[in-house]
Amino acid sequence: MEEIWEKMYEEAKKVLKERQISKYVLAGSVSAAILSGSGKIYTGVCIDTCSTLGICAERNAIFNMITNGEHEIKKVIALIQEADKLIEGGAPCGACRELMVQLMPEKYKDIEIMLDYNANKIMKLGELTPQWWI
């Protein structure tokens, strides 16, 4: 496995901590790390609300990257804490995929997604999202 995946994993794990913010907001049960075009790692956590105002960890990490002046994504990993079980990797949801495609319409197919960290299973976003609706 590439060393950068290990570093991304560790950065995502640092922010993975489920916490109740209020009786309406739960955060941190999913975390993500994004490797930007410059080689910097950005992280984010999911924020779940009792309405549709929540956000996925992947999009939160992407927004963190954009806030810091970057917009190119190279790699994505997400970690999910379910009770006492850690799920290491997984495919981004449709909204997260759509944001990545719109950010990089000519190059989105090259974004690497860690599907299973332990098995070192990586797919490109183009394999997960071969056809864009536009």
C-alpha positions as CSV (number, residue, x, y, z in Angstrom):
1,M,0.0,0.0,0.0
2,E,1.2,3.5,-0.8
3,E,2.4,5.4,2.2
4,I,0.1,8.3,1.4
5,W,-2.9,6.1,2.0
6,E,-1.6,5.3,5.4
7,K,-1.1,9.0,6.2
8,M,-4.6,9.8,5.0
9,Y,-6.0,6.9,7.1
10,E,-4.3,8.3,10.2
11,E,-5.5,11.8,9.5
12,A,-9.1,10.6,9.0
13,K,-8.9,8.5,12.2
14,K,-7.8,11.5,14.2
15,V,-11.1,13.3,13.6
16,L,-13.3,10.2,13.8
17,K,-15.2,10.7,17.0
18,E,-18.9,10.6,17.3
19,R,-20.3,13.4,19.5
20,Q,-23.7,14.8,20.2
21,I,-23.6,18.5,19.5
22,S,-27.2,19.2,20.5
23,K,-30.3,17.1,20.7
24,Y,-30.7,17.8,17.0
25,V,-27.1,17.4,15.7
26,L,-24.8,14.4,15.8
27,A,-21.3,14.7,14.3
28,G,-18.2,12.6,13.7
29,S,-19.5,9.1,13.2
30,V,-17.9,9.2,9.7
31,S,-14.7,10.9,8.8
32,A,-12.9,11.5,5.5
33,A,-9.5,12.5,4.2
34,I,-8.9,14.1,0.8
35,L,-5.5,14.3,-0.9
36,S,-5.4,17.5,-2.9
37,G,-3.5,18.2,-6.1
38,S,-0.8,19.9,-4.1
39,G,-0.3,16.9,-1.9
40,K,-2.0,18.3,1.2
41,I,-4.5,16.3,3.2
42,Y,-7.8,17.8,4.2
43,T,-10.2,16.1,6.6
44,G,-13.9,16.4,7.5
45,V,-16.6,14.7,9.5
46,C,-20.2,14.0,8.8
47,I,-22.8,16.2,10.5
48,D,-26.2,14.6,10.9
49,T,-29.2,16.7,11.7
50,C,-32.8,16.0,12.3
51,S,-33.6,17.8,9.0
52,T,-31.8,17.7,5.6
53,L,-29.2,20.2,6.7
54,G,-26.5,17.6,7.4
55,I,-23.4,16.9,5.3
56,C,-21.3,13.9,4.5
57,A,-17.7,13.7,5.7
58,E,-16.3,13.6,2.1
59,R,-18.1,16.8,1.1
60,N,-17.0,18.4,4.4
61,A,-13.4,17.6,3.6
62,I,-13.8,18.9,0.1
63,F,-15.3,22.1,1.4
64,N,-12.3,22.4,3.8
65,M,-10.0,22.0,0.8
66,I,-11.8,24.6,-1.2
67,T,-11.8,27.0,1.8
68,N,-8.0,26.6,1.8
69,G,-7.7,27.6,-1.8
70,E,-7.5,24.2,-3.6
71,H,-10.0,22.4,-5.9
72,E,-8.2,19.4,-7.3
73,I,-8.8,15.9,-5.7
74,K,-6.4,13.0,-6.1
75,K,-7.5,10.5,-3.5
76,V,-10.4,10.0,-1.0
77,I,-10.8,7.7,2.1
78,A,-13.7,7.5,4.5
79,L,-13.9,5.8,7.9
80,I,-17.2,4.8,9.6
81,Q,-17.6,4.1,13.3
82,E,-20.6,1.8,13.9
83,A,-20.9,0.9,17.6
84,D,-17.6,-0.9,18.3
85,K,-16.8,-1.7,14.7
86,L,-14.6,0.5,12.4
87,I,-15.4,0.3,8.7
88,E,-12.3,1.4,6.8
89,G,-13.3,2.7,3.4
90,G,-16.4,2.7,1.2
91,A,-17.9,4.3,-1.9
92,P,-19.0,8.0,-1.6
93,C,-22.7,8.7,-1.8
94,G,-24.3,10.2,-5.0
95,A,-24.1,13.8,-3.7
96,C,-20.4,13.4,-2.9
97,R,-19.7,11.9,-6.3
98,E,-21.7,14.6,-8.0
99,L,-19.7,17.4,-6.3
100,M,-16.4,15.7,-7.3
101,V,-17.6,15.4,-10.9
102,Q,-18.6,19.0,-11.0
103,L,-15.4,20.2,-9.5
104,M,-13.3,18.2,-12.0
105,P,-15.5,17.5,-15.0
106,E,-12.5,16.6,-17.3
107,K,-10.5,14.7,-14.7
108,Y,-12.9,13.3,-12.2
109,K,-12.5,9.7,-13.5
110,D,-9.0,9.6,-12.2
111,I,-9.9,10.3,-8.5
112,E,-8.9,7.3,-6.5
113,I,-11.4,6.0,-3.9
114,M,-10.3,3.7,-1.1
115,L,-13.1,1.1,-0.9
116,D,-11.5,-1.3,1.6
117,Y,-8.4,-0.2,3.4
118,N,-7.5,-3.6,4.9
119,A,-7.8,-5.3,1.5
120,N,-6.1,-2.3,-0.3
121,K,-9.1,-2.2,-2.7
122,I,-9.0,1.1,-4.6
123,M,-11.3,2.1,-7.5
124,K,-11.3,5.2,-9.6
125,L,-14.3,7.5,-9.5
126,G,-14.7,6.9,-13.2
127,E,-15.4,3.2,-12.5
128,L,-17.9,4.1,-9.8
129,T,-19.5,6.9,-11.9
130,P,-18.8,6.0,-15.5
131,Q,-21.4,8.3,-17.0
132,W,-22.2,11.8,-15.8
133,W,-25.8,13.1,-16.4
134,I,-24.7,16.2,-18.3
